[in-house]
Structure formats: structure tokens, C-alpha cells
Amino acid sequence: MGTGQKPVVVVGSINIDLVANTSRIPVEGETVEGSDFQIHPGGKGANQAVAVARLGYPVALVGRTGDDAFGRELRDHLTGAGVDISAVATSAGTSGVAVIVVAETGENSIVITPGANAHVSPNDIDANTALIRSAGVVLTQLEIPIETVLHLAQLCARENVPLVLDPAPARDLPQELFSLVEWFTPNETEAAFFLNGAGAGEPSAAARVLMEKGARGVLLKLGSRGVYLATQNGVAEEVPSFKVNAVDTTAAGDAFNGAFAAALMMNRSAENSARFAAAAAAISVTRAGAQPSMPSIAEVEQLLGSA
């Protein structure tokens, strides 16, 4: 990467997003007419990597694509966005695919078929130990197998590399994993899943319960209400959102996580990094698509300056 900066390393999914726009999300058994259709590169891992790259910070991605046409397209896009894909392997079969329905309000409904993402294994982590060891911070999510995420977390703990876990899509996690995470970053729906009703609806209580599970820091993403940040050493802060006109909320959380990691690597405090990330997420929802919506650092700084 040649900058002397420790890279952000992202371990996660790489998908192609098939996006249909409709007046509203259909209910079970219903057919609605679409108004538009696009194909975008996506996947939480790739989205977060592109979010970092668009901000001008060095980033490498560990993951897998299929040996299909989508896989070649996804690789080309990642390279074009400035992501180091030397640790992206190829699996026989299809790449990951997400089918996304976006309503006029900007809300979305998503079905994900993992494809090659299901084959990201602990062996892929071991094969890239040197890269992960070199990272200033590692980002991961739950669109790859849980055993791989746990193996990564154990490696990060051994090498003293901070790990940011975006627990999406929400699923049962090994208890050990919580104690290996520097930042646990659920949205409200995901937090409710992990809380089982404990502290639900109250950000400070929710963060406290999640830290009792072992996470050293919590970033609770509250959508239009902003972010609640808490750490085990006593930090507790509400970070307000930026008022924008939402067009498409797809990947807003990925924009946030990528920007938070990049800001930490730019030597900003956790609180300032969360505010920077909230601005990046706000810009992302004003644009269609996942990776196409990720802002530049100039755009983020402009929004921060105007707030």
C-alpha cells in the first residue's frame, strides 16, 4: 500500500445487489409493480472496504467471489474503487447475490444468497495472518460463517489488533466472541435480538447489557436518531444524526462502520470518529445503491462543517 499507514483490513462478504424500486415493500403473497431496476456491487464486507477506500484510506479485503461473471465484475469494481483485493480468493460456483426491494420511503427488504461467501473459512484467515497482523483495525460482519468470524477474532486478540464487529445479519454468537470485540456495532433491530428484551428501547441500558456480555465498546446505530456510543471505561455519549432526505438506506450501516474505522486510523477520538461516521452514513442515504453511495472525505468534512 506504500503509504506507511497501517491499513484497515476488512474480512467479509462480497455480493452483487439486484435492486428493484417499488412504491412500497410487498407483504407476503403480494406482487407489486416496480418502477426501476439496477445492478450494483454490494456485500457488507465489500461495502465497508469501499467506504474506507472512498475516504482515501488504505484498505484490504479478505473474502471470496465465485468464478462467474458476477465475480469478475465485483473484482473489477473493488479494484477501481481503490480496494486491495490480493487476499480475495475465488470459489467454484456463484458469487454472493442480494435481492433488494427499495420502497419510495427509502426503507428496504433484502434476501441474501451467500454463494462464495459461505466458503470463507478459517483457512482463509490463516492464509492472511500477516495482512491481518499488519492492520490498524479489522472490520468484520456476519455474512460469512460464524466459525470464521470467531477464528478471526481470536487471531486479532492474539495480535492485539482492534476488531469492529457489525453483527448483521443478527444470529446467535458464541459467548467468547463478545469478549474479543473492541467495538460491537448493532442497529436497533440487531441489538434487540442480542438483548432478548433486556434494555430494549433504552440505548444506555442496551449498551450496558452488551458490554456485560464482554464487548469493550458499543456503537448502537439508531437510524435517524443518531448513534449511542459507550465503552467499558465510562464513555457514554449520544451522537446526533444529520438531517437529510433519505433516498435509499441500503448500506448506511456499512458506510458508518467503514468511516468509523477510517476516522480512528486518522487519529480521531472514538466520539469524533462516531460523528464523522454519522456524517458519512447520512450522505450515503441520499444516494441510490450500496457502494455507489459511499462519500468522499471532502463530502464528509463539508457536512461536518455545515452542521
SULNOR-V998965 format. One record per helix or strand of 2 or more residues. SS is the DSSP state (h for helix, s for strand). FROM is the first residue (numbers start at 0). TO is the last residue. If there is no record, write none. Layout:
BEGIN
[[SS:FROM:TO] [SS:FROM:TO]]
END
This chain:
BEGIN
[[s:7:10] [s:14:21] [s:33:41] [h:43:53] [s:58:65] [h:68:80] [s:83:90] [s:95:101] [s:107:112] [h:114:118] [h:121:126] [h:128:133] [s:136:139] [h:145:158] [s:161:164] [h:174:178] [s:182:183] [h:187:194] [h:202:211] [s:216:220] [h:222:224] [s:226:230] [s:235:238] [h:251:264] [h:269:283] [h:290:292] [h:296:305]]
END
